[in-house]
Amino acid sequence: MWNEPYLETCCRSALHRLMLVCDAGRPPGLKDGPCLARLGGMGLATPRADGRWEITVAGRQGHAGLVNPRRARKAAAAAPATVAAAPAR
């Protein structure tokens, strides 16, 4: 079953720009405004009180899979296996 959201190329780019600007946010009135609104509807971005857009926790989690899935797979493969806790002495 397909359960991942589909993003147009322009919206994937807008999500990536949100990731790059970090806490500064994206100002309103730019060409990617419709994409930011679409990302907001999907819960991947949210407008702040000052009008700038910022990425949400879901947006950060989805960024790797939606924008750069190859890097996400590579990071998952390189992650160390969970190690059992050592007994206390």
PDB file of N, CA, C and O in Angstrom:
ATOM      1  N   MET A   1       0.842  -1.176   0.000  1.00  0.00           N
ATOM      2  CA  MET A   1       0.000   0.000   0.000  1.00  0.00           C
ATOM      3  C   MET A   1       0.890   1.244   0.000  1.00  0.00           C
ATOM      4  O   MET A   1       1.856   1.321   0.760  1.00  0.00           O
ATOM      5  N   TRP A   2       0.564   2.210  -0.850  1.00  0.00           N
ATOM      6  CA  TRP A   2       1.311   3.454  -0.940  1.00  0.00           C
ATOM      7  C   TRP A   2       0.759   4.412   0.104  1.00  0.00           C
ATOM      8  O   TRP A   2      -0.415   4.777   0.044  1.00  0.00           O
ATOM      9  N   ASN A   3       1.582   4.824   1.057  1.00  0.00           N
ATOM     10  CA  ASN A   3       1.100   5.729   2.099  1.00  0.00           C
ATOM     11  C   ASN A   3       1.956   6.977   2.252  1.00  0.00           C
ATOM     12  O   ASN A   3       1.774   7.734   3.206  1.00  0.00           O
ATOM     13  N   GLU A   4       2.875   7.202   1.342  1.00  0.00           N
ATOM     14  CA  GLU A   4       3.698   8.405   1.395  1.00  0.00           C
ATOM     15  C   GLU A   4       3.045   9.504   0.578  1.00  0.00           C
ATOM     16  O   GLU A   4       2.461   9.236  -0.472  1.00  0.00           O
ATOM     17  N   PRO A   5       3.141  10.747   1.054  1.00  0.00           N
ATOM     18  CA  PRO A   5       2.553  11.850   0.293  1.00  0.00           C
ATOM     19  C   PRO A   5       3.329  12.099  -0.994  1.00  0.00           C
ATOM     20  O   PRO A   5       4.543  11.904  -1.045  1.00  0.00           O
ATOM     21  N   TYR A   6       2.628  12.526  -2.021  1.00  0.00           N
ATOM     22  CA  TYR A   6       3.284  12.877  -3.273  1.00  0.00           C
ATOM     23  C   TYR A   6       3.549  14.374  -3.266  1.00  0.00           C
ATOM     24  O   TYR A   6       2.650  15.163  -2.974  1.00  0.00           O
ATOM     25  N   LEU A   7       4.751  14.763  -3.578  1.00  0.00           N
ATOM     26  CA  LEU A   7       5.091  16.175  -3.671  1.00  0.00           C
ATOM     27  C   LEU A   7       5.602  16.485  -5.064  1.00  0.00           C
ATOM     28  O   LEU A   7       6.466  15.786  -5.595  1.00  0.00           O
ATOM     29  N   GLU A   8       5.062  17.536  -5.644  1.00  0.00           N
ATOM     30  CA  GLU A   8       5.582  18.031  -6.907  1.00  0.00           C
ATOM     31  C   GLU A   8       7.025  18.481  -6.683  1.00  0.00           C
ATOM     32  O   GLU A   8       7.438  18.728  -5.550  1.00  0.00           O
ATOM     33  N   THR A   9       7.774  18.583  -7.753  1.00  0.00           N
ATOM     34  CA  THR A   9       9.175  18.997  -7.663  1.00  0.00           C
ATOM     35  C   THR A   9       9.318  20.348  -6.971  1.00  0.00           C
ATOM     36  O   THR A   9      10.228  20.543  -6.164  1.00  0.00           O
ATOM     37  N   CYS A  10       8.426  21.277  -7.283  1.00  0.00           N
ATOM     38  CA  CYS A  10       8.516  22.607  -6.679  1.00  0.00           C
ATOM     39  C   CYS A  10       8.294  22.542  -5.172  1.00  0.00           C
ATOM     40  O   CYS A  10       8.934  23.275  -4.418  1.00  0.00           O
ATOM     41  N   CYS A  11       7.391  21.671  -4.730  1.00  0.00           N
ATOM     42  CA  CYS A  11       7.109  21.549  -3.287  1.00  0.00           C
ATOM     43  C   CYS A  11       8.238  20.824  -2.558  1.00  0.00           C
ATOM     44  O   CYS A  11       8.546  21.149  -1.411  1.00  0.00           O
ATOM     45  N   ARG A  12       8.855  19.846  -3.218  1.00  0.00           N
ATOM     46  CA  ARG A  12      10.022  19.199  -2.613  1.00  0.00           C
ATOM     47  C   ARG A  12      11.139  20.220  -2.440  1.00  0.00           C
ATOM     48  O   ARG A  12      11.842  20.217  -1.429  1.00  0.00           O
ATOM     49  N   SER A  13      11.297  21.081  -3.420  1.00  0.00           N
ATOM     50  CA  SER A  13      12.318  22.132  -3.327  1.00  0.00           C
ATOM     51  C   SER A  13      11.999  23.100  -2.192  1.00  0.00           C
ATOM     52  O   SER A  13      12.895  23.515  -1.457  1.00  0.00           O
ATOM     53  N   ALA A  14      10.729  23.458  -2.047  1.00  0.00           N
ATOM     54  CA  ALA A  14      10.334  24.368  -0.959  1.00  0.00           C
ATOM     55  C   ALA A  14      10.593  23.722   0.398  1.00  0.00           C
ATOM     56  O   ALA A  14      11.037  24.394   1.329  1.00  0.00           O
ATOM     57  N   LEU A  15      10.319  22.423   0.516  1.00  0.00           N
ATOM     58  CA  LEU A  15      10.586  21.713   1.763  1.00  0.00           C
ATOM     59  C   LEU A  15      12.085  21.704   2.057  1.00  0.00           C
ATOM     60  O   LEU A  15      12.498  21.880   3.203  1.00  0.00           O
ATOM     61  N   HIS A  16      12.892  21.499   1.025  1.00  0.00           N
ATOM     62  CA  HIS A  16      14.344  21.501   1.205  1.00  0.00           C
ATOM     63  C   HIS A  16      14.831  22.886   1.626  1.00  0.00           C
ATOM     64  O   HIS A  16      15.701  22.998   2.489  1.00  0.00           O
ATOM     65  N   ARG A  17      14.284  23.934   1.029  1.00  0.00           N
ATOM     66  CA  ARG A  17      14.675  25.294   1.425  1.00  0.00           C
ATOM     67  C   ARG A  17      14.310  25.564   2.883  1.00  0.00           C
ATOM     68  O   ARG A  17      15.063  26.221   3.601  1.00  0.00           O
ATOM     69  N   LEU A  18      13.151  25.056   3.323  1.00  0.00           N
ATOM     70  CA  LEU A  18      12.784  25.207   4.733  1.00  0.00           C
ATOM     71  C   LEU A  18      13.801  24.522   5.636  1.00  0.00           C
ATOM     72  O   LEU A  18      14.152  25.037   6.697  1.00  0.00           O
ATOM     73  N   MET A  19      14.262  23.369   5.208  1.00  0.00           N
ATOM     74  CA  MET A  19      15.257  22.633   5.991  1.00  0.00           C
ATOM     75  C   MET A  19      16.568  23.432   6.056  1.00  0.00           C
ATOM     76  O   MET A  19      17.229  23.459   7.094  1.00  0.00           O
ATOM     77  N   LEU A  20      16.935  24.073   4.958  1.00  0.00           N
ATOM     78  CA  LEU A  20      18.191  24.813   4.893  1.00  0.00           C
ATOM     79  C   LEU A  20      18.182  26.089   5.728  1.00  0.00           C
ATOM     80  O   LEU A  20      19.205  26.451   6.308  1.00  0.00           O
ATOM     81  N   VAL A  21      17.044  26.776   5.797  1.00  0.00           N
ATOM     82  CA  VAL A  21      17.010  28.058   6.509  1.00  0.00           C
ATOM     83  C   VAL A  21      16.883  27.892   8.020  1.00  0.00           C
ATOM     84  O   VAL A  21      17.037  28.859   8.766  1.00  0.00           O
ATOM     85  N   CYS A  22      16.604  26.679   8.472  1.00  0.00           N
ATOM     86  CA  CYS A  22      16.522  26.374   9.914  1.00  0.00           C
ATOM     87  C   CYS A  22      15.575  27.328  10.627  1.00  0.00           C
ATOM     88  O   CYS A  22      14.417  27.466  10.234  1.00  0.00           O
ATOM     89  N   ASP A  23      16.062  27.987  11.675  1.00  0.00           N
ATOM     90  CA  ASP A  23      15.212  28.828  12.510  1.00  0.00           C
ATOM     91  C   ASP A  23      14.853  30.175  11.882  1.00  0.00           C
ATOM     92  O   ASP A  23      13.946  30.856  12.362  1.00  0.00           O
ATOM     93  N   ALA A  24      15.544  30.562  10.826  1.00  0.00           N
ATOM     94  CA  ALA A  24      15.247  31.853  10.200  1.00  0.00           C
ATOM     95  C   ALA A  24      13.877  31.839   9.534  1.00  0.00           C
ATOM     96  O   ALA A  24      13.203  32.868   9.494  1.00  0.00           O
ATOM     97  N   GLY A  25      13.456  30.699   9.015  1.00  0.00           N
ATOM     98  CA  GLY A  25      12.161  30.602   8.350  1.00  0.00           C
ATOM     99  C   GLY A  25      12.170  31.230   6.971  1.00  0.00           C
ATOM    100  O   GLY A  25      13.093  31.960   6.609  1.00  0.00           O
ATOM    101  N   ARG A  26      11.133  30.939   6.210  1.00  0.00           N
ATOM    102  CA  ARG A  26      10.976  31.510   4.869  1.00  0.00           C
ATOM    103  C   ARG A  26       9.979  32.655   4.948  1.00  0.00           C
ATOM    104  O   ARG A  26       8.898  32.487   5.512  1.00  0.00           O
ATOM    105  N   PRO A  27      10.317  33.815   4.398  1.00  0.00           N
ATOM    106  CA  PRO A  27       9.400  34.952   4.455  1.00  0.00           C
ATOM    107  C   PRO A  27       8.204  34.752   3.539  1.00  0.00           C
ATOM    108  O   PRO A  27       8.295  34.020   2.554  1.00  0.00           O
ATOM    109  N   PRO A  28       7.083  35.396   3.853  1.00  0.00           N
ATOM    110  CA  PRO A  28       5.916  35.312   2.979  1.00  0.00           C
ATOM    111  C   PRO A  28       6.139  36.123   1.709  1.00  0.00           C
ATOM    112  O   PRO A  28       7.035  36.964   1.647  1.00  0.00           O
ATOM    113  N   GLY A  29       5.320  35.864   0.703  1.00  0.00           N
ATOM    114  CA  GLY A  29       5.363  36.654  -0.523  1.00  0.00           C
ATOM    115  C   GLY A  29       6.374  36.196  -1.552  1.00  0.00           C
ATOM    116  O   GLY A  29       6.576  36.888  -2.550  1.00  0.00           O
ATOM    117  N   LEU A  30       7.015  35.059  -1.351  1.00  0.00           N
ATOM    118  CA  LEU A  30       7.959  34.547  -2.335  1.00  0.00           C
ATOM    119  C   LEU A  30       7.223  33.650  -3.325  1.00  0.00           C
ATOM    120  O   LEU A  30       6.057  33.309  -3.126  1.00  0.00           O
ATOM    121  N   LYS A  31       7.917  33.276  -4.390  1.00  0.00           N
ATOM    122  CA  LYS A  31       7.294  32.443  -5.420  1.00  0.00           C
ATOM    123  C   LYS A  31       6.867  31.078  -4.899  1.00  0.00           C
ATOM    124  O   LYS A  31       5.969  30.454  -5.466  1.00  0.00           O
ATOM    125  N   ASP A  32       7.499  30.605  -3.825  1.00  0.00           N
ATOM    126  CA  ASP A  32       7.128  29.288  -3.320  1.00  0.00           C
ATOM    127  C   ASP A  32       5.985  29.352  -2.298  1.00  0.00           C
ATOM    128  O   ASP A  32       5.739  28.377  -1.588  1.00  0.00           O
ATOM    129  N   GLY A  33       5.297  30.474  -2.220  1.00  0.00           N
ATOM    130  CA  GLY A  33       4.174  30.632  -1.301  1.00  0.00           C
ATOM    131  C   GLY A  33       3.101  29.563  -1.454  1.00  0.00           C
ATOM    132  O   GLY A  33       2.673  28.996  -0.448  1.00  0.00           O
ATOM    133  N   PRO A  34       2.642  29.260  -2.683  1.00  0.00           N
ATOM    134  CA  PRO A  34       1.645  28.199  -2.836  1.00  0.00           C
ATOM    135  C   PRO A  34       2.164  26.838  -2.365  1.00  0.00           C
ATOM    136  O   PRO A  34       1.402  26.046  -1.810  1.00  0.00           O
ATOM    137  N   CYS A  35       3.432  26.568  -2.579  1.00  0.00           N
ATOM    138  CA  CYS A  35       4.009  25.300  -2.119  1.00  0.00           C
ATOM    139  C   CYS A  35       4.078  25.263  -0.599  1.00  0.00           C
ATOM    140  O   CYS A  35       3.809  24.228   0.010  1.00  0.00           O
ATOM    141  N   LEU A  36       4.436  26.381   0.015  1.00  0.00           N
ATOM    142  CA  LEU A  36       4.493  26.431   1.472  1.00  0.00           C
ATOM    143  C   LEU A  36       3.100  26.220   2.059  1.00  0.00           C
ATOM    144  O   LEU A  36       2.949  25.540   3.074  1.00  0.00           O
ATOM    145  N   ALA A  37       2.083  26.801   1.424  1.00  0.00           N
ATOM    146  CA  ALA A  37       0.713  26.588   1.884  1.00  0.00           C
ATOM    147  C   ALA A  37       0.318  25.116   1.732  1.00  0.00           C
ATOM    148  O   ALA A  37      -0.348  24.559   2.605  1.00  0.00           O
ATOM    149  N   ARG A  38       0.724  24.493   0.638  1.00  0.00           N
ATOM    150  CA  ARG A  38       0.444  23.073   0.422  1.00  0.00           C
ATOM    151  C   ARG A  38       1.165  22.223   1.468  1.00  0.00           C
ATOM    152  O   ARG A  38       0.585  21.284   2.013  1.00  0.00           O
ATOM    153  N   LEU A  39       2.425  22.549   1.747  1.00  0.00           N
ATOM    154  CA  LEU A  39       3.172  21.837   2.782  1.00  0.00           C
ATOM    155  C   LEU A  39       2.521  22.036   4.150  1.00  0.00           C
ATOM    156  O   LEU A  39       2.502  21.122   4.975  1.00  0.00           O
ATOM    157  N   GLY A  40       1.994  23.225   4.381  1.00  0.00           N
ATOM    158  CA  GLY A  40       1.291  23.494   5.625  1.00  0.00           C
ATOM    159  C   GLY A  40       0.055  22.633   5.772  1.00  0.00           C
ATOM    160  O   GLY A  40      -0.246  22.147   6.862  1.00  0.00           O
ATOM    161  N   GLY A  41      -0.658  22.444   4.681  1.00  0.00           N
ATOM    162  CA  GLY A  41      -1.839  21.588   4.693  1.00  0.00           C
ATOM    163  C   GLY A  41      -1.510  20.133   4.950  1.00  0.00           C
ATOM    164  O   GLY A  41      -2.347  19.373   5.438  1.00  0.00           O
ATOM    165  N   MET A  42      -0.301  19.753   4.623  1.00  0.00           N
ATOM    166  CA  MET A  42       0.145  18.370   4.831  1.00  0.00           C
ATOM    167  C   MET A  42       0.798  18.189   6.198  1.00  0.00           C
ATOM    168  O   MET A  42       1.150  17.071   6.572  1.00  0.00           O
ATOM    169  N   GLY A  43       0.963  19.280   6.946  1.00  0.00           N
ATOM    170  CA  GLY A  43       1.586  19.195   8.262  1.00  0.00           C
ATOM    171  C   GLY A  43       3.101  19.192   8.221  1.00  0.00           C
ATOM    172  O   GLY A  43       3.742  18.898   9.230  1.00  0.00           O
ATOM    173  N   LEU A  44       3.691  19.514   7.070  1.00  0.00           N
ATOM    174  CA  LEU A  44       5.149  19.504   6.936  1.00  0.00           C
ATOM    175  C   LEU A  44       5.764  20.875   7.207  1.00  0.00           C
ATOM    176  O   LEU A  44       6.969  20.984   7.437  1.00  0.00           O
ATOM    177  N   ALA A  45       4.940  21.916   7.181  1.00  0.00           N
ATOM    178  CA  ALA A  45       5.398  23.284   7.443  1.00  0.00           C
ATOM    179  C   ALA A  45       4.290  24.006   8.198  1.00  0.00           C
ATOM    180  O   ALA A  45       3.134  23.582   8.189  1.00  0.00           O
ATOM    181  N   THR A  46       4.660  25.097   8.847  1.00  0.00           N
ATOM    182  CA  THR A  46       3.667  25.885   9.572  1.00  0.00           C
ATOM    183  C   THR A  46       4.055  27.359   9.536  1.00  0.00           C
ATOM    184  O   THR A  46       5.238  27.691   9.610  1.00  0.00           O
ATOM    185  N   PRO A  47       3.060  28.248   9.422  1.00  0.00           N
ATOM    186  CA  PRO A  47       3.381  29.671   9.485  1.00  0.00           C
ATOM    187  C   PRO A  47       3.585  30.101  10.932  1.00  0.00           C
ATOM    188  O   PRO A  47       2.887  29.634  11.832  1.00  0.00           O
ATOM    189  N   ARG A  48       4.544  30.991  11.147  1.00  0.00           N
ATOM    190  CA  ARG A  48       4.804  31.510  12.488  1.00  0.00           C
ATOM    191  C   ARG A  48       4.005  32.791  12.700  1.00  0.00           C
ATOM    192  O   ARG A  48       3.371  33.298  11.775  1.00  0.00           O
ATOM    193  N   ALA A  49       4.043  33.303  13.913  1.00  0.00           N
ATOM    194  CA  ALA A  49       3.336  34.542  14.242  1.00  0.00           C
ATOM    195  C   ALA A  49       3.865  35.729  13.436  1.00  0.00           C
ATOM    196  O   ALA A  49       3.118  36.666  13.151  1.00  0.00           O
ATOM    197  N   ASP A  50       5.153  35.696  13.065  1.00  0.00           N
ATOM    198  CA  ASP A  50       5.736  36.799  12.296  1.00  0.00           C
ATOM    199  C   ASP A  50       5.491  36.654  10.795  1.00  0.00           C
ATOM    200  O   ASP A  50       5.983  37.466  10.012  1.00  0.00           O
ATOM    201  N   GLY A  51       4.735  35.629  10.381  1.00  0.00           N
ATOM    202  CA  GLY A  51       4.405  35.436   8.974  1.00  0.00           C
ATOM    203  C   GLY A  51       5.371  34.536   8.221  1.00  0.00           C
ATOM    204  O   GLY A  51       5.068  34.103   7.109  1.00  0.00           O
ATOM    205  N   ARG A  52       6.511  34.251   8.797  1.00  0.00           N
ATOM    206  CA  ARG A  52       7.483  33.384   8.134  1.00  0.00           C
ATOM    207  C   ARG A  52       7.067  31.926   8.313  1.00  0.00           C
ATOM    208  O   ARG A  52       6.387  31.573   9.276  1.00  0.00           O
ATOM    209  N   TRP A  53       7.487  31.092   7.372  1.00  0.00           N
ATOM    210  CA  TRP A  53       7.187  29.662   7.411  1.00  0.00           C
ATOM    211  C   TRP A  53       8.358  28.910   8.000  1.00  0.00           C
ATOM    212  O   TRP A  53       9.515  29.254   7.755  1.00  0.00           O
ATOM    213  N   GLU A  54       8.057  27.873   8.785  1.00  0.00           N
ATOM    214  CA  GLU A  54       9.105  27.012   9.316  1.00  0.00           C
ATOM    215  C   GLU A  54       8.703  25.561   9.139  1.00  0.00           C
ATOM    216  O   GLU A  54       7.524  25.228   9.019  1.00  0.00           O
ATOM    217  N   ILE A  55       9.710  24.713   9.125  1.00  0.00           N
ATOM    218  CA  ILE A  55       9.485  23.284   8.960  1.00  0.00           C
ATOM    219  C   ILE A  55       9.017  22.701  10.293  1.00  0.00           C
ATOM    220  O   ILE A  55       9.462  23.134  11.356  1.00  0.00           O
ATOM    221  N   THR A  56       8.126  21.728  10.230  1.00  0.00           N
ATOM    222  CA  THR A  56       7.634  21.066  11.434  1.00  0.00           C
ATOM    223  C   THR A  56       8.480  19.835  11.730  1.00  0.00           C
ATOM    224  O   THR A  56       9.367  19.473  10.957  1.00  0.00           O
ATOM    225  N   VAL A  57       8.194  19.201  12.853  1.00  0.00           N
ATOM    226  CA  VAL A  57       8.883  17.959  13.194  1.00  0.00           C
ATOM    227  C   VAL A  57       8.584  16.909  12.124  1.00  0.00           C
ATOM    228  O   VAL A  57       9.479  16.181  11.693  1.00  0.00           O
ATOM    229  N   ALA A  58       7.324  16.837  11.699  1.00  0.00           N
ATOM    230  CA  ALA A  58       6.960  15.886  10.638  1.00  0.00           C
ATOM    231  C   ALA A  58       7.682  16.230   9.334  1.00  0.00           C
ATOM    232  O   ALA A  58       8.063  15.338   8.576  1.00  0.00           O
ATOM    233  N   GLY A  59       7.867  17.518   9.080  1.00  0.00           N
ATOM    234  CA  GLY A  59       8.592  17.941   7.884  1.00  0.00           C
ATOM    235  C   GLY A  59      10.050  17.528   7.927  1.00  0.00           C
ATOM    236  O   GLY A  59      10.614  17.110   6.916  1.00  0.00           O
ATOM    237  N   ARG A  60      10.659  17.644   9.094  1.00  0.00           N
ATOM    238  CA  ARG A  60      12.056  17.218   9.251  1.00  0.00           C
ATOM    239  C   ARG A  60      12.188  15.714   9.052  1.00  0.00           C
ATOM    240  O   ARG A  60      13.121  15.240   8.405  1.00  0.00           O
ATOM    241  N   GLN A  61      11.239  14.969   9.619  1.00  0.00           N
ATOM    242  CA  GLN A  61      11.278  13.514   9.481  1.00  0.00           C
ATOM    243  C   GLN A  61      11.008  13.096   8.049  1.00  0.00           C
ATOM    244  O   GLN A  61      11.629  12.160   7.546  1.00  0.00           O
ATOM    245  N   GLY A  62      10.092  13.778   7.395  1.00  0.00           N
ATOM    246  CA  GLY A  62       9.746  13.422   6.029  1.00  0.00           C
ATOM    247  C   GLY A  62      10.735  13.917   4.992  1.00  0.00           C
ATOM    248  O   GLY A  62      10.769  13.408   3.872  1.00  0.00           O
ATOM    249  N   HIS A  63      11.540  14.906   5.354  1.00  0.00           N
ATOM    250  CA  HIS A  63      12.479  15.499   4.395  1.00  0.00           C
ATOM    251  C   HIS A  63      13.396  14.454   3.786  1.00  0.00           C
ATOM    252  O   HIS A  63      13.580  14.416   2.570  1.00  0.00           O
ATOM    253  N   ALA A  64      13.968  13.611   4.625  1.00  0.00           N
ATOM    254  CA  ALA A  64      14.929  12.624   4.115  1.00  0.00           C
ATOM    255  C   ALA A  64      14.261  11.664   3.133  1.00  0.00           C
ATOM    256  O   ALA A  64      14.830  11.362   2.085  1.00  0.00           O
ATOM    257  N   GLY A  65      13.094  11.193   3.450  1.00  0.00           N
ATOM    258  CA  GLY A  65      12.430  10.245   2.575  1.00  0.00           C
ATOM    259  C   GLY A  65      11.827  10.871   1.336  1.00  0.00           C
ATOM    260  O   GLY A  65      11.769  10.232   0.285  1.00  0.00           O
ATOM    261  N   LEU A  66      11.374  12.123   1.443  1.00  0.00           N
ATOM    262  CA  LEU A  66      10.714  12.774   0.318  1.00  0.00           C
ATOM    263  C   LEU A  66      11.681  13.514  -0.598  1.00  0.00           C
ATOM    264  O   LEU A  66      11.486  13.553  -1.813  1.00  0.00           O
ATOM    265  N   VAL A  67      12.720  14.100  -0.016  1.00  0.00           N
ATOM    266  CA  VAL A  67      13.639  14.926  -0.801  1.00  0.00           C
ATOM    267  C   VAL A  67      14.871  14.145  -1.218  1.00  0.00           C
ATOM    268  O   VAL A  67      15.312  14.254  -2.362  1.00  0.00           O
ATOM    269  N   ASN A  68      15.430  13.367  -0.319  1.00  0.00           N
ATOM    270  CA  ASN A  68      16.657  12.644  -0.625  1.00  0.00           C
ATOM    271  C   ASN A  68      16.563  11.214  -0.091  1.00  0.00           C
ATOM    272  O   ASN A  68      17.238  10.873   0.880  1.00  0.00           O
ATOM    273  N   PRO A  69      15.731  10.376  -0.717  1.00  0.00           N
ATOM    274  CA  PRO A  69      15.542   9.021  -0.183  1.00  0.00           C
ATOM    275  C   PRO A  69      16.804   8.170  -0.207  1.00  0.00           C
ATOM    276  O   PRO A  69      16.973   7.312   0.660  1.00  0.00           O
ATOM    277  N   ARG A  70      17.677   8.376  -1.154  1.00  0.00           N
ATOM    278  CA  ARG A  70      18.912   7.585  -1.211  1.00  0.00           C
ATOM    279  C   ARG A  70      19.765   7.837   0.027  1.00  0.00           C
ATOM    280  O   ARG A  70      20.319   6.902   0.606  1.00  0.00           O
ATOM    281  N   ARG A  71      19.871   9.093   0.429  1.00  0.00           N
ATOM    282  CA  ARG A  71      20.654   9.435   1.619  1.00  0.00           C
ATOM    283  C   ARG A  71      20.004   8.844   2.875  1.00  0.00           C
ATOM    284  O   ARG A  71      20.707   8.399   3.783  1.00  0.00           O
ATOM    285  N   ALA A  72      18.668   8.838   2.933  1.00  0.00           N
ATOM    286  CA  ALA A  72      17.977   8.265   4.088  1.00  0.00           C
ATOM    287  C   ALA A  72      18.243   6.766   4.193  1.00  0.00           C
ATOM    288  O   ALA A  72      18.468   6.252   5.289  1.00  0.00           O
ATOM    289  N   ARG A  73      18.219   6.064   3.062  1.00  0.00           N
ATOM    290  CA  ARG A  73      18.506   4.627   3.076  1.00  0.00           C
ATOM    291  C   ARG A  73      19.944   4.370   3.492  1.00  0.00           C
ATOM    292  O   ARG A  73      20.223   3.429   4.235  1.00  0.00           O
ATOM    293  N   LYS A  74      20.857   5.206   3.013  1.00  0.00           N
ATOM    294  CA  LYS A  74      22.264   5.044   3.345  1.00  0.00           C
ATOM    295  C   LYS A  74      22.497   5.276   4.841  1.00  0.00           C
ATOM    296  O   LYS A  74      23.262   4.546   5.472  1.00  0.00           O
ATOM    297  N   ALA A  75      21.842   6.283   5.402  1.00  0.00           N
ATOM    298  CA  ALA A  75      21.986   6.569   6.830  1.00  0.00           C
ATOM    299  C   ALA A  75      21.397   5.441   7.667  1.00  0.00           C
ATOM    300  O   ALA A  75      21.964   5.071   8.696  1.00  0.00           O
ATOM    301  N   ALA A  76      20.268   4.893   7.236  1.00  0.00           N
ATOM    302  CA  ALA A  76      19.650   3.789   7.975  1.00  0.00           C
ATOM    303  C   ALA A  76      20.547   2.555   7.950  1.00  0.00           C
ATOM    304  O   ALA A  76      20.647   1.837   8.945  1.00  0.00           O
ATOM    305  N   ALA A  77      21.191   2.310   6.828  1.00  0.00           N
ATOM    306  CA  ALA A  77      22.074   1.147   6.714  1.00  0.00           C
ATOM    307  C   ALA A  77      23.337   1.314   7.566  1.00  0.00           C
ATOM    308  O   ALA A  77      23.893   0.329   8.053  1.00  0.00           O
ATOM    309  N   ALA A  78      23.781   2.544   7.744  1.00  0.00           N
ATOM    310  CA  ALA A  78      25.013   2.796   8.498  1.00  0.00           C
ATOM    311  C   ALA A  78      24.757   2.914   9.997  1.00  0.00           C
ATOM    312  O   ALA A  78      25.704   2.938  10.783  1.00  0.00           O
ATOM    313  N   ALA A  79      23.488   2.988  10.404  1.00  0.00           N
ATOM    314  CA  ALA A  79      23.175   3.148  11.825  1.00  0.00           C
ATOM    315  C   ALA A  79      23.605   1.907  12.597  1.00  0.00           C
ATOM    316  O   ALA A  79      23.371   0.781  12.156  1.00  0.00           O
ATOM    317  N   PRO A  80      24.230   2.117  13.741  1.00  0.00           N
ATOM    318  CA  PRO A  80      24.659   0.960  14.537  1.00  0.00           C
ATOM    319  C   PRO A  80      23.460   0.208  15.104  1.00  0.00           C
ATOM    320  O   PRO A  80      22.420   0.802  15.388  1.00  0.00           O
ATOM    321  N   ALA A  81      23.612  -1.074  15.263  1.00  0.00           N
ATOM    322  CA  ALA A  81      22.555  -1.890  15.842  1.00  0.00           C
ATOM    323  C   ALA A  81      22.408  -1.532  17.312  1.00  0.00           C
ATOM    324  O   ALA A  81      23.369  -1.122  17.964  1.00  0.00           O
ATOM    325  N   THR A  82      21.200  -1.692  17.822  1.00  0.00           N
ATOM    326  CA  THR A  82      20.948  -1.383  19.222  1.00  0.00           C
ATOM    327  C   THR A  82      21.713  -2.371  20.087  1.00  0.00           C
ATOM    328  O   THR A  82      21.631  -3.583  19.884  1.00  0.00           O
ATOM    329  N   VAL A  83      22.448  -1.853  21.040  1.00  0.00           N
ATOM    330  CA  VAL A  83      23.278  -2.677  21.918  1.00  0.00           C
ATOM    331  C   VAL A  83      22.576  -2.794  23.257  1.00  0.00           C
ATOM    332  O   VAL A  83      22.064  -1.809  23.790  1.00  0.00           O
ATOM    333  N   ALA A  84      22.556  -3.990  23.792  1.00  0.00           N
ATOM    334  CA  ALA A  84      21.955  -4.211  25.099  1.00  0.00           C
ATOM    335  C   ALA A  84      22.768  -3.467  26.158  1.00  0.00           C
ATOM    336  O   ALA A  84      23.989  -3.354  26.055  1.00  0.00           O
ATOM    337  N   ALA A  85      22.074  -2.967  27.168  1.00  0.00           N
ATOM    338  CA  ALA A  85      22.746  -2.232  28.229  1.00  0.00           C
ATOM    339  C   ALA A  85      23.679  -3.158  29.016  1.00  0.00           C
ATOM    340  O   ALA A  85      23.349  -4.314  29.278  1.00  0.00           O
ATOM    341  N   ALA A  86      24.821  -2.641  29.378  1.00  0.00           N
ATOM    342  CA  ALA A  86      25.793  -3.420  30.164  1.00  0.00           C
ATOM    343  C   ALA A  86      25.269  -3.540  31.588  1.00  0.00           C
ATOM    344  O   ALA A  86      24.644  -2.610  32.097  1.00  0.00           O
ATOM    345  N   PRO A  87      25.514  -4.665  32.232  1.00  0.00           N
ATOM    346  CA  PRO A  87      25.057  -4.816  33.623  1.00  0.00           C
ATOM    347  C   PRO A  87      25.753  -3.822  34.542  1.00  0.00           C
ATOM    348  O   PRO A  87      26.930  -3.507  34.368  1.00  0.00           O
ATOM    349  N   ALA A  88      25.004  -3.339  35.519  1.00  0.00           N
ATOM    350  CA  ALA A  88      25.569  -2.391  36.472  1.00  0.00           C
ATOM    351  C   ALA A  88      26.550  -3.099  37.394  1.00  0.00           C
ATOM    352  O   ALA A  88      26.343  -4.259  37.750  1.00  0.00           O
ATOM    353  N   ARG A  89      27.604  -2.415  37.777  1.00  0.00           N
ATOM    354  CA  ARG A  89      28.621  -3.016  38.667  1.00  0.00           C
ATOM    355  C   ARG A  89      28.508  -2.447  40.038  1.00  0.00           C
ATOM    356  O   ARG A  89      29.272  -2.822  40.927  1.00  0.00           O
TER     357      ARG A  89
END
